[in-house]
Amino acid sequence: MSLVREMPVNALARHVEVTDTRLWRIVHHYVAKAITALNLKGLKAIGLDDTASRRGHNYITVFIDLDRSDKPVVFATGKCKECLTEFCAFIEAHQDCPENIVEVISDMSPAFLSAVEQKFKSASVTVDWFHVVQLFTKAVDDVRKLEARQSKLPDHTRWAVLKGAETIRTEHQENALLELVEQGFATVKAYRVKELLRWVRRAESKQAAKWRITHFLKYAAEYAANCPLLEPVRGALASFERHLPRILHRWDSLHTNARLEGLNGLFQAVRARARGYRNVENFITMVYLIAPRFRSW
């Protein structure tokens, strides 16, 4: 079980001279045994997010207990449409009930948000700030792609504008950003809107955040007006405003989905190491196994 955490099952099977099918049976057995023994009594705050199980639109949904400092992953499923129904049944089977959940942190997916509000009626729903930044980062990239069809952008533009201000850029990327500014490309306007989110994020209270967001939306809407290439930015602003009540919960909450986003990177690294999983159940089993969830067997 320790070796499976460190190397692909197929490679381990060759090393220990047994079939990979037999090894998978062992792994599934012990992971299922640990899940059965899981006690969710006291579960109060959860974070959920999708992670790709293979190329294309194939995802699993992972749930974590936001109050656990260790072993945070509590549930994973490949049935994304029914994931919340499955999770509620899982909670009830492990000594708790959905009514005890007081906070859910999610992305801006309408399907997720609608289902969360139906299943966890006592919970406040927070859109994590990571997904706000992700929304505007995607808008910047969409503007770049649109503009690249009409004009020759400087080399190294992509990472020059996708990297945040705090991230070190190469000399080529810095030069590309300067050229974008000097020539007034639409891409750099989208980049400036995204970077303004930092000012909003630094608000020290919910009231201060409301004030900053009001000014941010007004300024950004005027700045992005009358330019067809900035339509993705206007779409991001509309989505931001639509989800504003849930975004503002961030200033009341003690939780974020940052740990889950970090775990997603780990899950994808394992998927890449194994060159993908044709069987989604195998990938889910590895998610349980490699996350800091089970320390001993």
Order of alpha helices (4+ residues) and beta strands (2+ residues): alpha-alpha-alpha-beta-beta-beta-alpha-beta-alpha-beta-alpha-alpha-alpha-alpha-alpha-alpha-alpha-alpha-alpha
